Amino acid sequence: MSKKIILSCDTCGSRNYSVPARKDKPTERLSIKKFCRHCNAHTLHRQTA
């Protein structure tokens, strides 16, 4: 079973997405623009601790 990374919205803070952990750069925090259904817009989602 692989580790999962939880992504939370930068604007509202809701945790909307989970993605499999990356093996190439595990020390860098992941940040992706994704759709947030609570904000109803595409916002930056960052990896939580």
C-alpha positions in Angstrom: 0.0 0.0 0.0 1.5 3.3 -1.0 1.4 6.5 1.0 -1.1 9.2 0.1 -0.7 13.0 0.1 -3.6 15.1 1.1 -4.2 18.4 -0.7 -6.0 21.3 0.9 -7.4 24.5 -0.7 -5.3 27.6 -0.1 -8.4 29.8 -0.1 -10.9 28.0 2.2 -8.7 25.3 3.7 -10.9 22.3 2.8 -9.2 19.0 2.1 -10.5 18.0 -1.3 -8.0 15.7 -3.0 -5.6 12.9 -2.2 -2.9 11.7 -4.6 -0.3 9.0 -4.3 3.1 10.0 -2.9 5.9 10.9 -5.3 9.1 9.0 -5.3 11.3 11.5 -7.3 11.2 14.5 -4.8 9.7 13.6 -1.5 11.1 16.6 0.4 9.4 19.3 -1.8 5.8 20.2 -1.0 3.3 19.6 -3.8 1.2 22.5 -5.0 -1.3 22.1 -7.9 -4.1 24.3 -9.3 -7.4 22.2 -8.9 -11.1 22.9 -8.8 -12.5 23.5 -5.3 -16.2 22.7 -5.0 -16.5 24.9 -1.9 -15.0 28.0 -3.5 -16.6 27.1 -6.9 -13.3 28.1 -8.6 -9.9 26.8 -9.6 -7.6 27.5 -6.7 -4.1 26.5 -5.6 -4.1 23.3 -3.5 -1.1 22.5 -1.4 0.2 19.4 0.4 -0.8 19.3 4.1 1.6 18.2 6.8 
